[in-house]
Amino acid sequence: MSATADWYERAAGELAATSRLQVAWARQVAADPELVALIDRLPRQHRQPSLLFSVASWLGAPAVAGPAWRDWVLGNWPAIERAARTRRTQTNEVGRCVPLLLALDRIVDSTPGPIALLELGASAGLCLQVDRYSYRFDDAPVLGDGLPLLATATSGAGRAPARMPEIVWRRGADLAPLDIADPDDVSWLEALLPPDRPDRRARLAAAIATVRDSGPGAGAARVVEGDAVAALPALAAAARVEAPGATLVVAALGTLVYLSRERRHAVVDAAIRLGAHLVTFEGAGVLPEVAERLRGMSAPHPVPFVLAVDGEPLACAGPHGDQVSWLSACSAAGQPELPGGAA
Ligand SMILES: C[S@@+](CC[C@H](N)C(=O)[O-])C[C@H]1O[C@@H](n2cnc3c(N)ncnc32)[C@H](O)[C@@H]1O
């Protein structure tokens, strides 16, 4: 099996919790040498299954698996190839505001006061607006009043937030920021979501409407074009000047995986040097220092993404922020460990 076919075969397993349709497409590609040969014409990082599926959907591929999708992809390959060479996976998933809120709550516990929030890989900046949406943890009263309502089931020993953080400054950096005022960017944000996940599409639409309607409010969000590592010092310096006294929080949500190992370290080092708190919500193996601390911890319902504050793992959750499961020391007998020893 070629490396690309193998990649798509593995993706079929990983996408199982995300989209049945994408699983079917991934299996279909893996078994189709003609499709694999076309995909192999792309630079390696642009062969990513979710990127290919999003580009095809964006250009009008039918939302079905089987011969109709294959024929469409073959018939429209030149347009797909052009778009796949320039686009990148930029899903802006407001569900990740759930772990972000948990982390901000923990930070405010130790450092009360307003927050300057700086997100690396912010896409369209929707997660910078974490305090504008509403949340319900298990049966607790709803927190906040904006849509979408992010309802989350939790497990394990942890405390869900009962207050919104006060965010007085918010900036993001992204290699290719998306703009919710630009219809073309919004259609790309929609295409990044699987067509068979109307729930996620509704969540995106609600978040965009809330951000559009709420105006700048306390600290307008802006996402600047730039590399995460390169942009961090200047943005942190701007936060210090524009929001003096606020606690600087650098967040990376589903983003560090796109950086090399050395550059992930550079983000961690820079956050320490700048005296900022670092919130990461990434796959369990993305930051070795987090993976190391995960040894000896367990969660009642292990799920593959890990929320950490300053390298300290707090909880695991699904990749889009669902099913929060608090982590604790393994001494809690009988609890399963994280998958793969969380290495
Ligand atoms: C999967 S998206 C996640 C977006 C957002 N953090 C969220 O959780 O909704 C990853 C984002 O990281 C950006 N990105 C990838 N590499 C980057 C880099 N070196 N510097 C800045 N942004 C980067 C991509 O353009 C993309 O918008």
PDBQT file of the ligand as one rigid body, heavy atoms in Angstrom, charges set to zero:
ROOT
HETATM    1  C1  LIG A 401      -7.069  23.409  12.758  1.00  0.00    +0.000 C 
HETATM    2  S1  LIG A 401      -7.027  25.149  12.676  1.00  0.00    +0.000 S 
HETATM    3  C2  LIG A 401      -7.517  25.581  14.330  1.00  0.00    +0.000 C 
HETATM    4  C3  LIG A 401      -8.100  26.974  14.395  1.00  0.00    +0.000 C 
HETATM    5  C4  LIG A 401      -8.539  27.424  15.783  1.00  0.00    +0.000 C 
HETATM    6  N1  LIG A 401      -7.425  27.405  16.706  1.00  0.00    +0.000 N 
HETATM    7  C5  LIG A 401      -9.653  26.562  16.328  1.00  0.00    +0.000 C 
HETATM    8  O1  LIG A 401      -9.394  25.737  17.220  1.00  0.00    +0.000 OA
HETATM    9  O2  LIG A 401     -10.796  26.712  15.918  1.00  0.00    +0.000 OA
HETATM   10  C6  LIG A 401      -5.286  25.481  12.694  1.00  0.00    +0.000 C 
HETATM   11  C7  LIG A 401      -4.950  26.917  12.313  1.00  0.00    +0.000 C 
HETATM   12  O3  LIG A 401      -3.539  27.108  12.510  1.00  0.00    +0.000 OA
HETATM   13  C8  LIG A 401      -3.041  27.899  11.455  1.00  0.00    +0.000 C 
HETATM   14  N2  LIG A 401      -1.592  27.655  11.379  1.00  0.00    +0.000 N 
HETATM   15  C9  LIG A 401      -0.948  26.522  10.981  1.00  0.00    +0.000 A 
HETATM   16  N3  LIG A 401       0.380  26.691  11.092  1.00  0.00    +0.000 NA
HETATM   17  C10 LIG A 401       0.580  27.943  11.589  1.00  0.00    +0.000 A 
HETATM   18  C11 LIG A 401       1.734  28.704  11.925  1.00  0.00    +0.000 A 
HETATM   19  N4  LIG A 401       2.969  28.214  11.784  1.00  0.00    +0.000 N 
HETATM   20  N5  LIG A 401       1.566  29.947  12.399  1.00  0.00    +0.000 NA
HETATM   21  C12 LIG A 401       0.319  30.487  12.538  1.00  0.00    +0.000 A 
HETATM   22  N6  LIG A 401      -0.806  29.809  12.231  1.00  0.00    +0.000 NA
HETATM   23  C13 LIG A 401      -0.682  28.555  11.763  1.00  0.00    +0.000 A 
HETATM   24  C14 LIG A 401      -3.835  27.448  10.237  1.00  0.00    +0.000 C 
HETATM   25  O4  LIG A 401      -3.819  28.437   9.218  1.00  0.00    +0.000 OA
HETATM   26  C15 LIG A 401      -5.221  27.247  10.846  1.00  0.00    +0.000 C 
HETATM   27  O5  LIG A 401      -5.998  28.419  10.757  1.00  0.00    +0.000 OA
ENDROOT
TORSDOF 0
